[in-house]
């Protein structure tokens, strides 16, 4: 099964995708994480990410296709952060077609903007494995990842200014993207203000587009 987890910044896409991926035993593929790794050696991408700007469809789609072609994705995956533009809907369809797959389920996470601001300014991410921590779910040892022992850092794009830009970009682009999947009968919108563990039930119970 191919699940897409979508939603604005700090709606908890990463946390919920992780929970779902572990429960279903399929990988969590985050285009943000892929890009943050590339940014370690690519100054241009590093700068764009820090400004909260989208990376070109060409670059991100190529990186995504490479990742989805790996063996661990053959039974499906949870995709987080893609598609983010209208053209990426069709680019994804092409990539999936080559892999003999299609989008099965799309879950949109919604939280009030004020909560997104609060979460984002308080969150840290593991620089090694990408796991996110927040005020409600801190690590056992301060600034050290529970899973891999990596160092936790605040993301360079987690500032008030870039957050506003990222929320605006999401609102501008998401309408048509959601409409596309709604028309296909694949969309479910869930309240992501709390209870992240509910995502497994929310994603797997078949009441999409009701
Ligand atoms: P958030 O949703 O909190 O902004 P992500 O980790 O999903 O966090 O993405 C971080 C950044 O990576 C985005 O602001 C954007 O610059 C870039 N990015 C991620 N996915 C895509 C994509 N599909 N297309 C273009 N840029 C992307």
Boltz pocket constraint, residues with backbone or C-beta under 6 A from the ligand:
constraints:
  - pocket:
      binder: B
      contacts: [[A, 7], [A, 8], [A, 9], [A, 10], [A, 30], [A, 31], [A, 32], [A, 33], [A, 35], [A, 48], [A, 49], [A, 52], [A, 53], [A, 54], [A, 55], [A, 56], [A, 57], [A, 60], [A, 80], [A, 81], [A, 82], [A, 83], [A, 84], [A, 85], [A, 88], [A, 157], [A, 166]]
      max_distance: 6.0
